[in-house]
């Protein structure tokens, strides 16, 4: 069984159409392909699905799923953003579209200790974005993350990192969704910007606390290898160390490409499986008729 639930297309910030991604998945030997357009209902940005496109996106995935049903199983989902007071990955917000699954992800980060009206704490200008608060994307460009660290957190990288995990834990506890997206994507620009150290005890405590919250949530964590295909991180989210902590808490895993273009679905899949084995995992989970089923790796 070969599956992936994290797939982007031209409906958001992907480079290939729904049909092109399906054809690529078939040629790459996938049994299940889930689409997960970036969503921040009722808001959007240049890289989110626009509110007027939700119906078109859903219809495209469903119709093409029927067209290719003899070759592959196609599922409809969203990668829904969590942003306090603004948007959240909750099934109640997306139920009218009848998705098969929801991925919950934290991309936008804010200084939770700052007043929203405090001009000293400036976010990075978000292109074509109607989110009404200052923020920046922790997995954005190197320029965006550097700006956000300097202006939103006044250069305090540790606090920015801790805030990311705080937001993730809030999301996990508050929201009803299925898959936790790239749970330590705060690492994405750290090699270049060096704003925290993964060996520090405070960072390890963040991982342990987050794993503890996840273990009580009945949610699945994705092993996301999208950074490998796009050349931003030669590793998975979560890291091997984080994966080992998740294993200690018996947190189930699924495997995700986070693909944005044809040719990316397979790029890192075998590495992700090997990382899981090193962490002590002997199985991954896939979605079947609304239920998570285990499969040996």
Phi, psi and omega in degrees: 000123181235120188224159175204131181246004186241092185224128179249153182223188179293352174290339175230249183251016176282166182252351182236157181283170177302313183294320178298321179291324177296313180298321178294321179296319179297313181292339180267002173083023179278143177268327181226133176232121177252135177263141188216068181301141175303131182220141178221041185312130007265016182255179178197173175214190180295339181248008176255156171299130179285143181308325182286352183258357184303311182297318180296317179300311181297317180295320180297313180295315181295315182295316180288333174299319178291321181298322185252017187297337178282348182250332186197152176265125182251131180240148180260129177210181175223145165264100189264132182279148172251123177214116185309136177073355188241299184211156180206152179278078183236135185300334178296332181279340186241005188297330181294343178264356178049054179290155176281336181197162173232134168263131175257126183223149170254119173245309183282135178236140175228160174278107186292345180269351183267150173286140181299335181270358184283110185288348179292330182260093187260137174270170179279134181303120182267123183292129175052044186244135180250012174294126193275019181228157175294136180194177168208158181271121183293343176249018180287195179297162177303321179298315182295314181295317178300315178298314181297318179297318184286323189258330179271327182242009176052038176085004182271088183294324178300314181295322178298316180296314179297324178294320177304310181292327176297316178296319179297317179295320176301315180301313183297320182283326187272331196248152180257100178212181190255311190240133176272116184281140176019077194292348176227042182292353173301341178285346192305313183256009185289329179299323181275319187265339176048056181261358171202167180240125182291345180273350181291145182297323180297324179292317178298324177295323177298317179296316182294318179294320179294317178299322179297317178295318179298318184297337180266000191260345186062029177254159180261141174259134177273142168266103191259120181249024183294332180294333181291312181297324184266002174071023181261337179201122181274056185196174176263160162251118003281162175294168178299318179299315179295321179298322179294323177293319178297322178296320178299331180265006180058038178279126180286150182237150166236174185244133185225137179276330189051045186282138177242359183200158175299146181093353183259348184296324182265347189285090180115356182299310181296323178296319179299318179297317180295322177299318179298317180296318178298327180281353178102004180280143177241359181208158170233173184239144175230158186266126181225110179053043176083001181238146179271125183245138180273149179220135179293148176246000000 
